[in-house]
Amino acid sequence: MKLKIKHLFLIFLFILIYSFLNSEQIDLSIKYLGIKVVKVRITDINNILEIRAKSTSIASIASKMDNLYLSEYSDNYLPTRYEKKINQKKYVEDRITLYDRENLIANRTSYINPDKSCEYSIKSTSRDFFSALFYLRNTIDLNQGYMWIDANKLIWKAEYRILGNEIIRTPLGRISTIKVEIKCFKISPGSKERSDMLTNNLVDEEKSLFFWFTDDEKRIPVKAKFAMKPFAVVWKLEEYQE
């Protein structure tokens, strides 16, 4: 009996150590007109991406944000369950989307507005915005390619291509990065629903999204830029931990 308990303890300890060794935390700030407006923390541990986005004190005066996103994924960052809890000025969400890849459908349940609950078609590799970002980190060895993004039940084809290398200044020092351009094209019929400011508004057929990843095996996202008018929105790395 004691031997069995010891074995169970060792297995638990191994799982715990393995989880911490395979986890990371990325802290980003979102700037508009050079002012920090949102702080974002992305944690990847135990096949769950947790994203918390909160407006800064100065930005809360104009537009409050306190959002939570949870993406539970399998291999290649394919989400099986995606949860959004959105708390923005004059807009809230509390919904869960379950992906049935065998039947190519997704089931969305809204806990605030039942009329928003629905079932819709997906691609076999449809991903939410964050799981798509983490998948992209592992695939940019190819010069170009595409992903399928599920943005509020609308499926978008996100085509990406490498633009080259750039040396930029980051909290990690001056480092070489890979610059990637992403262009999105709506595949699903219908118009976009109102949604959170952080993710679904980043998919737009008229605007490009740019990412800079460290040019090493970690492919850390150190910068992003959404080319909206009249001024771009810029994401920048604040801290990275493993």
C-alpha positions in Angstrom: 0.0 0.0 0.0 2.8 2.4 0.9 4.6 1.6 -2.3 1.5 2.3 -4.3 1.0 5.7 -2.6 4.7 6.5 -3.3 4.3 5.7 -7.0 1.1 7.8 -7.2 3.0 10.7 -5.5 5.9 10.4 -7.9 3.5 10.4 -10.9 1.8 13.5 -9.6 5.1 15.2 -9.0 6.3 14.4 -12.5 3.1 15.8 -14.0 3.4 18.9 -11.9 7.0 19.5 -12.9 6.3 18.8 -16.6 3.4 21.3 -16.5 5.6 24.1 -15.2 8.4 23.2 -17.6 6.0 23.5 -20.5 4.3 26.8 -19.5 4.9 30.4 -20.4 3.5 33.8 -19.6 3.5 36.8 -22.0 2.7 40.3 -20.8 1.8 42.8 -23.5 0.6 46.4 -23.5 -1.7 47.8 -26.2 -0.9 51.4 -27.2 -3.0 53.9 -29.1 -1.5 57.3 -30.0 1.5 56.2 -27.9 -0.6 55.8 -24.7 -1.0 52.5 -23.0 -4.7 51.7 -23.0 -4.9 47.9 -22.3 -2.7 45.4 -20.4 -2.8 41.8 -21.7 -1.5 38.7 -20.0 -1.4 35.4 -21.9 -0.7 32.2 -20.0 -0.1 28.9 -21.7 -0.2 25.9 -19.4 -1.8 22.4 -19.4 -3.2 22.9 -22.9 -5.1 26.0 -21.9 -4.5 29.5 -23.1 -5.8 32.0 -20.6 -5.9 35.6 -21.7 -6.8 38.5 -19.4 -7.2 42.0 -20.9 -7.8 45.0 -18.7 -7.9 48.7 -19.6 -5.4 51.0 -17.9 -6.7 53.6 -15.4 -6.4 56.4 -18.0 -8.2 54.4 -20.7 -11.0 53.3 -18.4 -12.3 56.9 -18.4 -13.3 56.5 -22.1 -13.7 52.8 -22.5 -13.6 50.2 -19.7 -12.3 46.7 -20.5 -12.0 43.7 -18.2 -12.1 40.6 -20.4 -11.2 36.9 -20.0 -10.6 34.4 -22.7 -10.0 30.7 -22.2 -9.0 28.4 -25.1 -8.7 24.7 -24.3 -6.8 23.1 -27.1 -5.4 19.7 -28.4 -2.5 19.2 -30.8 -1.4 22.1 -33.0 -3.4 24.5 -30.8 -6.8 23.2 -32.2 -9.4 24.5 -29.7 -11.9 22.1 -28.3 -13.6 24.7 -26.0 -13.5 28.5 -26.2 -14.9 30.7 -23.4 -15.3 34.4 -23.4 -16.3 36.6 -20.5 -16.4 40.2 -21.8 -16.9 43.2 -19.6 -16.6 46.4 -21.7 -18.4 49.7 -21.5 -21.9 49.1 -22.7 -21.2 45.6 -23.9 -20.9 42.3 -22.0 -20.6 38.6 -23.1 -20.5 35.3 -21.3 -20.4 32.4 -23.7 -18.8 29.1 -24.4 -18.1 27.5 -27.8 -17.6 23.8 -28.2 -16.0 22.4 -31.4 -17.1 19.2 -32.9 -14.4 18.6 -35.6 -15.7 15.2 -36.6 -19.0 16.8 -37.8 -17.4 20.2 -38.6 -19.8 22.2 -36.4 -19.5 24.5 -33.4 -22.1 24.9 -30.7 -22.1 28.3 -29.0 -24.0 28.9 -25.8 -24.7 32.4 -24.5 -25.4 32.8 -20.8 -26.6 36.4 -21.2 -28.6 36.4 -24.4 -30.1 33.0 -25.4 -30.8 34.5 -28.8 -27.0 34.4 -29.4 -26.8 30.7 -28.8 -26.4 28.8 -32.1 -24.8 26.1 -34.1 -22.7 26.9 -37.1 -20.3 25.2 -39.6 -16.5 25.3 -39.2 -13.4 24.2 -41.0 -11.5 21.2 -39.7 -8.8 23.5 -38.5 -10.8 26.5 -37.4 -9.2 28.4 -34.4 -10.0 31.3 -32.3 -7.8 34.3 -32.6 -5.4 33.4 -29.7 -5.0 29.7 -30.6 -4.3 30.8 -34.2 -1.6 33.2 -33.0 0.1 30.4 -31.0 -0.2 28.0 -33.9 1.3 30.6 -36.2 4.4 30.8 -34.0 5.1 27.2 -34.8 4.5 27.4 -38.6 6.3 30.6 -39.7 9.3 28.5 -40.9 7.2 28.5 -44.2 7.4 31.7 -46.1 3.6 31.8 -46.5 0.5 29.9 -45.7 -3.0 30.4 -44.3 -5.2 29.6 -41.2 -8.9 29.4 -40.6 -10.1 31.8 -37.9 -13.5 31.6 -36.1 -14.4 35.1 -35.3 -17.8 35.2 -33.6 -19.2 32.3 -35.7 -17.9 33.8 -39.0 -15.1 31.8 -40.6 -12.2 33.8 -42.0 -9.2 32.8 -44.1 -6.1 34.4 -42.7 -3.3 34.4 -45.2 0.2 35.1 -43.8 3.5 35.8 -45.4 7.0 36.6 -44.0 8.2 40.1 -44.9 11.7 39.6 -43.7 13.8 40.2 -40.6 14.0 43.3 -38.4 16.1 44.3 -35.4 13.9 45.9 -32.8 14.3 47.0 -29.2 12.4 45.0 -26.7 12.5 44.3 -22.9 14.6 41.3 -23.9 17.1 43.6 -25.6 17.8 44.5 -29.2 16.9 41.3 -31.0 16.3 39.9 -34.5 12.7 39.3 -35.3 10.6 37.8 -38.1 8.0 40.2 -39.4 4.8 38.6 -40.6 1.8 40.2 -42.4 -1.7 38.7 -42.0 -4.6 39.5 -44.3 -8.1 38.2 -43.6 -10.9 37.3 -46.0 -14.4 36.5 -44.8 -15.6 33.1 -46.0 -18.9 32.8 -44.1 -22.0 34.7 -45.4 -23.6 37.3 -43.2 -22.4 40.4 -41.4 -20.2 40.7 -38.4 -21.8 40.8 -35.0 -20.9 43.3 -32.4 -18.2 41.8 -30.2 -15.2 42.5 -28.0 -12.7 45.2 -29.0 -9.7 42.9 -28.5 -10.0 40.0 -30.9 -12.8 39.9 -33.5 -12.3 43.5 -34.6 -8.8 42.5 -35.7 -10.1 40.5 -38.6 -10.9 42.9 -41.4 -10.6 42.6 -45.2 -9.5 46.2 -45.6 -6.7 46.2 -42.9 -3.6 44.2 -42.4 -2.3 42.8 -39.2 1.5 42.6 -38.6 3.4 40.5 -36.0 7.0 40.4 -35.0 8.3 37.1 -33.6 11.7 36.5 -32.1 14.0 34.8 -34.7 14.8 31.8 -32.5 13.1 28.6 -31.5 10.8 30.3 -29.0 9.1 32.7 -31.6 8.0 35.1 -28.9 5.5 37.7 -30.1 7.2 40.9 -29.2 5.2 43.3 -31.2 2.0 43.5 -33.2 0.4 46.3 -35.3 -3.1 46.7 -36.6 -3.1 49.1 -39.5 -6.4 50.9 -38.7 -7.1 54.5 -39.7 -6.3 57.2 -38.8 -3.9 55.7 -36.2 -2.5 52.2 -35.9 -3.0 50.1 -32.7 0.3 48.7 -31.5 0.9 45.7 -29.1 4.3 45.5 -27.4 5.9 42.9 -25.2 6.4 44.0 -21.6 7.6 40.8 -20.0 8.2 37.2 -20.9 8.4 34.3 -18.4 8.8 30.5 -18.7 
